[in-house]
Amino acid sequence: MTTQNSDFSSEQEDIIQSIKEKEGIPGVAAAIVKDGEIVAASGFGYRNKDAQLPMTIHTVSPLCSLTKSFTGVAVMQLVESGKIWLDEPVVSYLPNFRVADTDASRKMTPRTFLCHKSGMGRTGHQARMFTEPEPYKDRGDLVSQLAEVQLQTSPNAAFSYCNEGYVTLGHLVETVSGIPLEDYFQSQIFDTVGMKRTYPRFAQWQAEADRSHGYVKNEGDYEETQLPENYNIYLSTGGICSTAYDYANYLIATMDYANSPLLSSGSLDAMHTVSMPYGDTGWGYGFGWAIAWNGGRKIVSHGGGLSGIATYALMVPAEQFGVVALTNLSGDDARKIAEHLANNVLGMPLVQPTPEDSLAFNTGYSFLGADALAHYAGSYTHVYQDEETEITVAIEEGNLTVQYAGEEAIPYIGIGTDLFMSQRTGSWGTIVHFVRDAEENVNSLLQGGILYQRCG
């Protein structure tokens, strides 16, 4: 299978092809930007495996959680126009918003939602989008149902990934601007950047001739996945559909601190700056972007995924460099492609040469001995819709390790009180936050927006 419109070097093409073939990815679309230009953009393999239709740089695919930075842009545009204050309680703009804890509701601001520190975590509402045709009337309806949510922690206490927080932000944008969110994204971001094949509705992606078909592997065979036609309730958290070419232009605009058509330099910098720190490492989460450091180099990145789709983008704003990879297979392969391309362009490992190597972060947090770490050891479970997920925390050779059932144990290092970050993982900055009860006993842990209760 030949590539489409390739400006990649032969070495870069080999990187993409080798990962694609090793992982069995049907199709990949990738692009590199440097100094305000798209310097490479290519399609590899098939967007439709059965029909053997080629993946191209203009193949439309769900961006999944790469959408979150678009929501961040929309919020910051309204901040610049004086219609939103980042640290004003959300109830000032959405009077009907609340969670079960009324006092905590008043502490939730646009900033707490942008950087996933509201305390809500994954509330369980999203699953209905894949099992029911119209589970919510509109975004306002979903936001009203958050009144039943019991918080995992108090606001601003811990990082806990929360898609419903971004749904709330989407409803905030459309309420304050007076423009439906779909139209806001189209007129204020897509059209502004010149993203001609970027859409706010899954139905538009599914109607395109040149569109990706998603796949999962099941015992060596490929199964095509079916995402809902109507995903608009979750548009602001993961519902934008785009192409590698369009997204590359978006990356250019989000790194153009001097002349961006989207935001001022101060607002762009705020989006790319840690608002929810991961301990004392300097790493953390900004507004729709994760932030990491390698020496003096700031790396801004995000991944996304839905059934049959994996996406990843990263950029180094100081060097005006960015890369995006869109794939049509569930998993972590888009990140691998983006990282390896970045390593090639920059001439050195961006964060880690391989997933098996230690992450390059520093912490001044005191090393915890085996006795102190023993307080965290045990089994933790999360049950949702009768399906149980278990995490085992153990102490191995003086290190705390975290292991999902059937997977490899990963070492974590302490970076703050009851806070640990992975030393070796496919996802940068994967953290575990242990939660204590009123008697100061560890009774649960947070990871990936999910609260796992201690059971042993």
HUCOR-V234696 format. One line per field, one symbol per residue. ss: DSSP state (H for helix, E for strand, C for the rest). phi: phi as a letter, one per 20 degrees, with the letter a starting at -180 (. if undefined). psi: psi as a letter, one per 40 degrees, with the letter a starting at -180 (. if undefined). A space follows every 50 residues. Layout:
ss: ???
phi: ???
psi: ???
This chain:
ss: CCCECCCCCHHHHHHHHHHHHHHCCCEEEEEEEECCEEEEEEEEEEEECC CCEECCCCCEEECHHHHHHHHHHHHHHHHHCCCCCCCCEHHHCCCCCCCC CHHHHCCCEHHHHHCCCCCCCCCCCHHHHHCCCCCCCCHHHHHHHHHHCC CCCCCCCCCCCCHHHHHHHHHHHHHHHCCCHHHHHHHHHHHHHCCCCCEC CHHHHHHCCCECCCEEEECCEEEECCCCCCCHHHHHHHCCEECHHHHHHH HHHHHCCCCCCCCCHHHHHHHCCCCEECCCCCCEECCCCEEEEECCEEEE EEEEEECCEEEEEEEEHHHCEEEEEEECECCCHHHHHHHHHHHHHHCCCC CCCCCCCCCCCCCCCCCCCHHHHCCCCEEEEEEECCEEEEEEEEEECCEE EEEECCCCCEEEEEEECCEEEECCCCCCCCEEEEEECCCCCEEEEEECCE EEEECC
phi: .eedledfffffffgffffgffemffbccbbcdblmceebbbdcmdfcff eleffcfdfebgelfffgffffffffffffenecdfdeggffdcgefadg efffgfeecgffffdmcfnfmeenffgffdccfbfcfaffffgffffefe ffbfgmebfbgbfffffffffffffffmcgggffgfeecgffeneeccce cfgfffeffecfdecceclneddfeceffdcfgdgfdadfdbcfffffff ggffdefecffebffffffffedfdcfeldfnercedncedcccmeeedd bacbacgncccbbbbcgfdlcbbccccdbgpdfffgffffffgffemagf cbfbfeeffeddbefffefffffffefqdcccdblmddddcddcdclnde ccbfgndffdfccfcrfmcccfebbfdfmfccdeddefemefcabdbmnd edefca
psi: hiihfheiidddddddddddddefhdihhiihihfeihehhiihahdhdd efhihieehhihebeeddddddddddddddeeeihdehhdeddgdehiad hddddeehidddddfffdedaheedddddeeidgdidaddddddeeeehh idiiiedihhhhdddddddddddddddehidddddddecdddefgefhie hdddddeidgiihiiihhfeihhhihiidheddfdedfeihaiddddddd dddeegddfhediidddddddeihdgigbfeeiahbgeiihiigbehhhh iiiiiihehhiiiiigddefhiiihhifhiaedddddddddddddeeihd dhdieeiiigiiiehhhhiddddddeiaihihhhfehhhhhhhihhfeih ihhiheiihhiiiheihfhiihehidhifhihhhhiadefhheiihhfeh hhhhe.
